[in-house]
Amino acid sequence: MKHHTVILPFVLPRLTDKAASQFIELLRAILDATEHHYAAQVHRYHQRQREIRYDRTAPPSTLTDNPF
């Protein structure tokens, strides 16, 4: 999982070390539950994205045309 720096529009309160640890554990549990709930949809989305074929070659008529 990549870490991202986010500028929050508010200041988070100072927590004790234990409270901060418990808060992070809670957030991770929520994230895990959310990922589990939507896993099938995310898998289908990524599968469709892999199946999209982008044609990056020039049309055949332009390959044989002399540009000069």
C-alpha positions, 0 to 999 in steps of 0.5 A: 500500500502506498503512503500519501501525504494529505493536507487535511482541512482541519487539525487532528487532536493530539492523542496519547500513544495508545490512543493513536495506535488504537485509532490507526487500528480502527481505521485499518479495520474499517478499510479492510472491511470496505475492501472485503465488501467491494473486492468483487467489484474492484476485481471486475473493474481491473479485469475490464481495464486490462481487457481494453486494447488500445490501437497505437499503430497508424492506419495501414494506408498511412504506412505506405504513403510517401510523405514527400 
